[in-house]
Structures are given as structure tokens and as C-alpha cells.
Amino acid sequence: MNRPAMQKAALIALLAILLLIPVSMIKDLIGERQARRNDAVQAIAQGWGGRQMLSGPYLAIPYEREWTEVVREVKEGKTNERRTERKEALVLRIPADTVAWSVEAATSVRSRGIYEARLYSSRVTVRGTITIPALYGLTEGGSRYRPWVPRLVMGVADPRGIRSVTGLGFGDMKADFRPGSSDAAVASGVHAALPDYSAAEQHTVAFSYSFDLAGSEALSISPLARSTTVQMQSDWRHPSFQGTFLPARHAVRPDGFSAEWQVSQYASQGAARLAGCKSHEPCAAINAQELGVSFIEPVGVYQMLERASKYGFLFIGLVFAAFLLFELLRQLAIHPLQYLMVGLALAIFFLLLTALSEHVSFGAAYAIAALGCVGLITTYLVRAIRDACAGLAFGGALAVLYAVLYVLLKAEDYSLLGGSTLLFLLLAVAMIATRRVDWYRLSAGRGEEARPTAVP
């Protein structure tokens, strides 16, 4: 290949690399807009309720342990005994035997400016049983125990989302829930005190209550009972099941989803996690395992925008390569500034897409931005190369490329496979179409003798 052709190819490659600068700036802008959107969602959640995690319920019994510490000293052949009365405040935590959660959630959308947050309101019903040993199991010899008022504790990540709580049915007793978890192990939640309850002998008690809970984006449960079942249903059609435990059964329908979890004591080890918590310190082990669902879009707008911007250099490189092939095969002289103009139009597409997608649906924004850029580039090419048919054909190919990119962006699990396959097919088409071209002769000059010829 002669030197002018090589210099032209190098200059075009340099222009393509330089065009990465505006594409990278647009990608940074997408990240900035997403951060602003997250701030808006967080601000909405502050007034409604954030991501919710429910833990428990379990029985917490504060008690005081008293004992006599005996110290024997031998001095001058005599044994002296010194007795000191000691006491400490502790908390005994008894997990439930069984807990059955029933959750019905309805989603809605709240806006702040141009940003939207997905919220939910749920009705949660809790039923279970708990076995309480005689005297709460506080029978260690040599110590005296003074149990205080037992309480049923349930942790709630964001108590601002609690709309109402019904009374607790605990065996034959009734009790009202109060704000706060009353247990240092759980940062926030509610509790129901049981001042008239006594545990003279071991027995099993059934309990039940329900409450209305609001939140945003996700709802999860940390199972602490020896056996936990969760039944959840919602009108959201795109659930993302998350956490340590996945549902045993679930169904996703056009009008929502339903799911059911079953967690045994061997899987959750809730009793061991509770037993490992210190009496008056926060306990991260309580929320170490969870099950739940996120109410999110399968492919978010900003995720698709970021994914689209990653294809920016691919678009510019493919179009420049097609231009160069077109220039060589048709023996045209396309100026580097014309390459630059087309490349900037391709880069501005991603800026238009970002701006429009914040006001209309992503599909509509993509269609408007793509049609605008394809129309602009096609009109420019028809005039620049003075060939309406070639310009229209090039614009049609560019429109097909935008359509394929849209399909890749909407594909949640197959975008990488689709993008890799597209690149392979485009390279294969280019190689097959030019397999008989004599590149040395083609780039030797612009005269009649330099027309492409088939290699025998």
C-alpha cells in the first residue's frame, strides 16, 4: 500500500480515537445523572420508607444474675475467705419454633422533578409458635436470677415505613406493640411487652399479629425461627429474588408474581445466631442471612444508557471502516473533516438519548435520537459523495445497526453474546466481500488502472 493511503488510514484511526473523548464525557455524564437520580430516590424514601428488612420475631427476656464470689487466701498458715456479692444485667433471647409470614405488596411510583422512585405498600401477617422453658431456663446452680418483663421483638430496618400495627395475640394474652426494639442487638423495630406473663413450667405459645409497612425498592426477611415459611405476592411483574435463600416456588404472571420460601433451622441457624449475640451490643449476625425481593426494572434506564455508551467506539469504528472501504472501492476522496463530522453526529446520538430518556420512555427516546442522527448523516452523505443511492444505502445500513443495538440493550441476559455475535458477523461479511480485492493495486492510484480486480 502506498504512503498516502497508509497516512489516510492512520489519520482516520487517530480521529476515531479522539472521538472517544466526547463519548467518554457522555459516559461520565450518564454516571452523574444516575447519581442525581439515586439522591432523588433516597430523598423520596426518607419521607416514605427505605429498603426494608424484617428480622425475628423472638422473645427477649432481660434479667439480672446475682452470685457470690468467694476468694480464699492462705496467709501465715491460715485460710481466709472473702465473699463479694456480684450481679450483672443480661438478656436471654429465645427464638420462635415456627414463623409463617404472609406478605401482600402493591407498588406505586412517586416523582421528584424528572426522577421517579418505585415504592410499595405491604400488608404483613405473622403467625407462629414459641416454646418457653420453665423459668426461662435460668436454673444454673450457684446463681440467683431475677427476670424482668419479657417482650416479643421484631426488627424493622426503617421504622418510618410502619403505618400501623395490630395488637399482639400471645396465647390467651393481648398486648400492644411499642416503638423501638427494646433490645440493643436490633437497631430499630417494635416490641410488645408481656408484663403479666410467667413461665412456671415449659409450654408452647402461639402468637399472631399484622402490620402495614411501606418501603422502596426492596423487601427482605431475616429468618430467625427454627422453621420459617414466607408467602409473598405483589402486582410487580419483574421481581428480582435476592438474599441467601431463593424461593422454593414462584410464579411470574402479567399481573404480578407470587413466591414461597421454606427455611429450616439447619439452613438459617437462627437460634445459634441469636445465642451468639452479646447482651447489650448491636448484633450483625441477626441480619447475616436474608430472603427477599427487589422491585426493580429488569434493565434500568441508566443501565441501558451506560451499556449504550460502551458501544460508542464500536459505532464510530464500524462507520469509519465502512467509509474507508467505500472510499477505496468507489475511488472517492472523502476528506478527514467529513469523517469527523459523521463521527461527531454518532457521538451526539448518545447525548440526545440520555437527555430524551429522562423525559420520555427509553424506546421513544431511542427512536427519536436514532432517526435524527440517521437522517442527518444520510442527508450529509448524499451531498458529500454526490450519489443519492449510495448515501441512502449507507443510511439504511446505519439504521439497521441502530436497530440491532436497541435489541442488544433490551436483552438482559444475552447482551454480551449478542454483541459478540454481531461483531463476528460484521467482520465475516467484510472479509468475504473483499476477499478477492487486490489491496496493493487498489491503493496504488486513482486512475482507471487502479480499479479493484479479482485475484485469480
C-alpha positions in Angstrom: 0.0 0.0 0.0 1.4 3.4 -0.9 2.3 6.0 1.7 -0.7 8.4 1.1 -3.2 5.6 1.7 -1.4 4.5 4.8 -1.3 8.0 6.1 -5.0 8.4 5.4 -5.8 5.2 7.3 -3.6 6.3 10.2 -5.3 9.7 10.3 -8.8 8.1 10.3 -7.8 5.8 13.1 -6.5 8.8 15.1 -9.8 10.6 14.5 -11.7 7.6 15.8 -9.6 7.5 18.9 -10.0 11.2 19.5 -13.8 10.8 19.2 -13.5 8.6 22.3 -13.1 11.8 24.3 -16.7 13.1 23.8 -18.1 9.5 24.1 -16.2 9.2 27.5 -17.5 12.6 28.6 -21.1 11.5 27.8 -20.5 8.3 29.7 -19.4 10.3 32.7 -22.5 12.5 32.3 -24.6 9.3 32.5 -23.0 8.4 35.8 -23.6 11.9 37.1 -27.3 11.8 36.2 -27.6 8.4 37.7 -26.1 9.6 41.0 -28.5 12.5 40.9 -31.4 10.1 40.3 -30.2 8.0 43.3 -30.2 11.1 45.5 -33.7 11.9 44.4 -34.9 8.3 45.2 -33.2 8.5 48.6 -35.0 11.8 49.3 -38.3 10.3 48.4 -37.6 7.2 50.5 -36.9 9.4 53.5 -40.5 10.5 53.5 -42.0 7.2 52.6 -39.7 4.3 53.8 -36.4 2.9 52.5 -35.3 -0.6 51.8 -37.0 -2.8 54.4 -35.6 -5.8 56.2 -37.6 -7.6 58.9 -35.9 -9.8 61.5 -37.4 -12.1 64.1 -39.7 -12.2 65.9 -38.1 -13.6 69.0 -38.7 -13.4 72.8 -36.2 -11.2 74.7 -36.1 -11.6 78.5 -33.8 -9.1 80.3 -32.7 -10.5 83.6 -30.3 -9.9 86.5 -27.9 -12.5 87.6 -26.6 -12.4 91.2 -24.0 -14.6 92.7 -21.5 -14.7 95.5 -17.8 -14.6 94.6 -15.7 -16.5 97.1 -12.0 -15.8 97.3 -9.8 -17.9 99.6 -6.4 -16.7 100.7 -3.8 -18.5 102.7 -1.9 -16.2 105.0 0.5 -17.2 107.7 -0.9 -20.7 107.6 -4.4 -19.6 107.9 -7.1 -19.7 105.2 -9.2 -16.6 104.9 -12.3 -16.5 102.9 -13.6 -13.3 101.4 -17.1 -13.1 99.9 -18.2 -10.5 97.5 -21.7 -10.1 96.1 -21.8 -9.7 92.3 -24.5 -9.0 89.8 -24.8 -8.3 86.1 -27.6 -7.4 83.7 -28.1 -9.8 80.8 -30.6 -10.6 78.0 -31.9 -14.0 77.2 -33.2 -14.4 73.6 -35.5 -17.3 72.7 -36.2 -18.0 69.0 -39.6 -19.0 67.8 -40.2 -22.6 66.8 -42.2 -21.7 63.7 -43.0 -18.4 62.0 -45.2 -18.0 58.9 -45.0 -14.7 57.1 -47.7 -13.6 54.6 -46.9 -10.5 52.6 -49.1 -8.7 50.1 -47.4 -5.8 48.4 -48.7 -3.2 46.0 -46.3 -1.0 44.1 -46.6 2.7 43.0 -44.4 5.4 41.6 -43.6 8.8 43.1 -41.7 11.6 41.3 -39.4 14.3 42.3 -38.7 16.6 39.4 -37.9 14.4 36.4 -36.8 11.4 38.6 -39.1 8.6 39.7 -38.9 6.2 42.6 -40.6 2.8 42.8 -42.4 2.4 46.2 -44.5 -0.3 47.7 -47.1 -0.6 50.4 -47.5 -4.0 52.1 -49.7 -5.9 54.4 -47.7 -8.3 56.5 -49.3 -11.0 58.7 -47.2 -13.1 61.1 -48.2 -16.3 62.9 -46.0 -18.6 64.8 -45.3 -20.7 67.9 -42.6 -20.4 70.6 -41.6 -22.9 73.3 -40.6 -21.3 76.6 -38.8 -23.4 79.1 -39.6 -23.4 82.8 -38.3 -20.3 84.5 -37.0 -19.3 81.1 -34.2 -21.9 81.5 -32.5 -19.7 84.1 -31.6 -22.5 86.5 -27.8 -22.6 86.7 -26.7 -23.6 90.1 -24.9 -21.1 92.3 -26.6 -18.1 90.9 -29.8 -16.2 91.6 -31.9 -14.9 88.7 -34.4 -12.1 88.6 -36.2 -12.0 85.2 -37.8 -8.7 84.2 -40.6 -8.1 81.8 -40.3 -10.4 78.7 -41.0 -8.8 75.3 -41.6 -10.0 71.7 -39.2 -8.2 69.4 -39.3 -7.7 65.7 -36.6 -5.7 63.9 -37.6 -3.2 61.1 -34.8 -1.6 59.1 -36.7 1.7 58.5 -39.4 2.2 61.1 -40.6 5.3 59.3 -42.4 2.9 56.9 -44.5 1.4 59.6 -48.1 2.7 59.0 -49.9 0.7 61.7 -49.5 -2.4 63.8 -52.3 -4.5 65.3 -52.2 -5.9 68.8 -50.2 -9.0 69.6 -52.1 -12.2 70.4 -49.8 -14.2 72.6 -51.6 -17.3 73.8 -54.6 -16.0 75.8 -52.9 -12.6 76.3 -53.2 -9.4 74.3 -50.5 -6.8 74.1 -49.8 -3.6 72.2 -46.7 -3.0 70.2 -44.5 -0.1 71.2 -41.9 1.8 69.2 -38.3 0.7 69.4 -36.9 -2.8 69.6 -36.0 -2.6 73.3 -33.1 -4.8 72.6 -29.6 -3.5 71.8 -29.0 -6.3 69.4 -31.5 -4.9 66.9 -31.0 -1.3 65.8 -34.7 -0.5 65.2 -38.0 -2.1 65.2 -41.0 -2.7 67.5 -41.7 -4.7 70.6 -44.6 -5.9 72.7 -44.1 -6.1 76.5 -45.7 -9.0 78.3 -45.8 -7.9 82.0 -48.4 -10.5 83.1 -46.6 -13.4 81.6 -45.0 -16.1 83.8 -43.1 -19.3 82.9 -43.6 -21.6 85.8 -43.3 -24.6 83.6 -42.4 -25.3 80.0 -45.1 -24.8 77.4 -45.6 -23.7 73.8 -47.4 -20.5 73.0 -49.0 -19.4 69.7 -48.7 -15.8 68.7 -50.0 -13.7 65.8 -50.1 -10.0 64.7 -50.1 -8.0 61.5 -48.9 -4.6 60.3 -48.8 -2.2 57.3 -45.3 -1.5 56.1 -44.2 0.9 53.3 -40.8 0.9 51.7 -38.9 1.4 48.5 -37.0 -0.8 46.0 -36.7 -4.0 48.2 -38.3 -6.0 51.0 -36.5 -8.8 52.7 -36.8 -11.0 55.8 -34.1 -12.4 58.1 -35.3 -15.8 59.3 -34.5 -16.5 63.0 -37.1 -19.2 63.8 -36.4 -22.9 63.8 -38.8 -23.2 60.8 -39.7 -20.2 58.6 -42.2 -20.0 55.7 -42.8 -16.9 53.7 -45.6 -16.4 51.2 -45.4 -13.2 49.2 -47.4 -11.8 46.3 -47.3 -8.5 44.5 -48.5 -6.7 41.4 -44.9 -6.2 40.3 -44.1 -8.1 37.1 -40.3 -8.1 37.3 -39.3 -9.4 40.7 -35.6 -10.0 41.4 -35.3 -12.6 44.1 -32.3 -11.9 46.3 -30.6 -13.0 49.5 -29.2 -16.2 51.0 -32.4 -18.2 50.3 -34.2 -18.4 47.0 -38.0 -19.2 46.8 -38.9 -22.9 46.7 -41.7 -22.0 44.3 -42.6 -18.9 42.4 -44.8 -17.8 39.5 -44.5 -14.6 37.5 -47.7 -13.5 35.7 -48.7 -10.5 33.6 -50.5 -9.1 36.7 -47.7 -9.7 39.2 -45.9 -12.5 41.0 -46.2 -14.9 43.9 -43.4 -16.7 45.7 -43.0 -19.1 48.6 -39.9 -19.7 50.8 -39.3 -22.6 53.2 -36.3 -22.3 55.5 -35.4 -24.9 58.1 -33.4 -24.4 61.3 -30.5 -26.3 59.7 -30.3 -23.7 56.9 -30.9 -20.5 58.8 -29.3 -21.4 62.2 -31.3 -18.6 63.7 -31.0 -19.9 67.3 -27.3 -20.1 67.0 -27.1 -16.6 65.6 -29.3 -15.3 68.5 -27.3 -17.1 71.1 -24.1 -15.6 69.8 -25.3 -12.1 70.3 -24.0 -10.2 73.3 -26.4 -8.8 75.8 -26.0 -5.1 75.3 -24.3 -4.7 72.0 -25.5 -4.5 68.4 -25.6 -7.9 66.7 -24.8 -8.0 63.0 -25.4 -11.8 63.0 -29.2 -11.3 63.2 -29.3 -9.9 59.7 -26.5 -12.1 58.3 -28.9 -14.2 56.3 -32.0 -13.0 54.4 -34.5 -13.7 51.8 -36.5 -11.2 49.8 -37.3 -9.5 46.5 -36.3 -6.3 44.8 -39.0 -4.3 43.0 -36.7 -3.1 40.2 -36.8 -2.7 36.4 -35.2 -5.7 34.7 -32.9 -3.3 32.8 -32.9 0.2 34.2 -32.8 3.3 32.0 -29.3 4.4 33.2 -28.1 0.9 33.0 -29.1 0.8 29.3 -27.6 4.2 28.7 -24.3 3.2 30.2 -24.5 0.0 28.1 -25.2 2.0 25.0 -22.3 4.4 25.6 -20.0 1.4 25.7 -20.9 0.7 22.1 -19.9 4.3 21.1 -16.4 3.4 19.9 -17.8 0.3 18.1 -20.3 2.5 16.2 -17.6 5.0 15.2 -15.1 2.3 14.3 -17.6 0.4 12.1 -18.8 3.5 10.3 -15.2 4.8 9.7 -14.2 1.4 8.4 -17.2 1.3 6.1 -16.3 4.8 4.9 -12.8 3.8 4.2 -13.8 0.7 2.3 -16.4 2.8 0.4 -13.8 5.4 -0.4 -11.3 2.9 -1.7 -13.7 0.7 -3.7 -15.6 3.6 -5.3 -12.4 5.6 -5.8 -13.8 8.6 -4.0 -12.0 11.2 -1.9 -13.7 11.7 1.4 -12.0 14.4 3.5 -11.0 13.7 7.1 -13.2 16.6 8.2 -16.1 14.7 6.7 -15.1 11.7 8.8 -15.0 14.0 11.8 -18.5 15.4 11.1 -20.0 12.0 10.8 -18.2 10.8 14.0 -19.5 13.8 16.0 -23.0 13.0 14.8 -22.6 9.5 16.0 -21.3 10.7 19.4 -24.1 13.2 19.8 -26.6 10.4 19.4 -25.7 9.1 22.9 -26.1 12.6 24.4 -29.5 13.0 22.8 -30.5 9.6 24.0 -29.5 10.4 27.6 -31.4 13.7 27.6 -34.6 12.4 26.0 -34.8 9.2 28.1 -35.2 11.4 31.2 -38.4 12.8 29.8 -40.0 10.0 27.7 -39.7 6.3 27.6 -36.4 4.7 26.6 -37.9 3.2 23.5 -39.3 6.5 22.3 -36.1 8.4 23.2 -34.0 5.8 21.3 -36.3 6.1 18.2 -36.1 9.9 18.2 -32.4 10.1 18.7 -31.6 7.3 16.1 -33.9 8.7 13.5 -32.5 12.2 13.9 -28.9 11.0 13.6 -29.6 8.6 10.7 -31.4 11.4 8.9 -28.7 13.9 9.5 -25.9 11.5 8.4 -27.8 10.3 5.3 -28.6 13.8 4.1 -25.0 14.8 4.6 -23.6 11.8 2.8 -25.9 12.2 -0.2 -24.5 15.6 -0.8 -20.9 14.8 0.2 -20.4 11.8 -2.0 -22.8 13.1 -4.7 -24.5 9.7 -5.0 -28.1 9.6 -3.7 -28.4 5.8 -4.0 -25.1 5.2 -2.1 -25.9 7.7 0.5 -29.4 6.2 1.1 -28.0 2.7 1.2 -25.4 3.8 3.8 -28.1 5.4 5.9 -30.2 2.3 5.7 -27.3 0.2 6.9 -26.8 2.6 9.8 -30.4 2.4 10.7 -30.2 -1.4 10.8 -27.1 -1.1 13.1 -29.1 1.2 15.5 -31.9 -1.3 15.5 -29.6 -4.2 16.4 -28.0 -2.1 19.2 -31.5 -1.5 20.6 -32.2 -5.2 20.7 -28.9 -5.7 22.5 -29.7 -3.1 25.1 -33.1 -4.6 25.9 -31.6 -8.1 26.2 -30.9 -8.5 30.0 -29.0 -11.8 29.9 -27.8 -12.1 26.3 -26.4 -8.6 25.5 -22.7 -9.8 25.6 -23.5 -12.9 23.5 -25.5 -10.8 21.0 -22.8 -8.1 20.8 -20.0 -10.6 20.3 -22.0 -12.4 17.6 -22.7 -9.1 15.8 -19.0 -8.2 15.7 -18.2 -11.6 14.3 -20.8 -11.4 11.6 -19.8 -7.9 10.6 -16.2 -8.9 10.3 -17.1 -12.1 8.4 -19.2 -10.0 5.9 -16.3 -7.5 5.4 -13.8 -10.3 4.9 -16.0 -12.3 2.5 -17.0 -9.2 0.5 -13.4 -8.1 0.0 -11.7 -11.5 -0.3 -10.9 -11.0 -4.0 -9.7 -7.4 -3.8 -6.1 -6.6 -4.7 -5.4 -4.0 -2.0 -2.0 -3.1 -3.3 -3.3 -2.3 -6.8 -6.4 -0.6 -5.3 -4.4 1.8 -3.2 -1.7 2.5 -5.9 -3.6 5.3 -7.6 -7.0 6.8 -8.5 -6.9 6.2 -12.3 -8.7 3.6 -14.3 -5.8 1.1 -13.9 -6.3 1.2 -10.1 -9.8 -0.2 -10.1 -10.3 -3.3 -7.9 -9.6 -6.6 -9.7 -10.3 -10.1 -8.8 -7.4 -12.2 -7.7 -7.3 -15.4 -9.7 
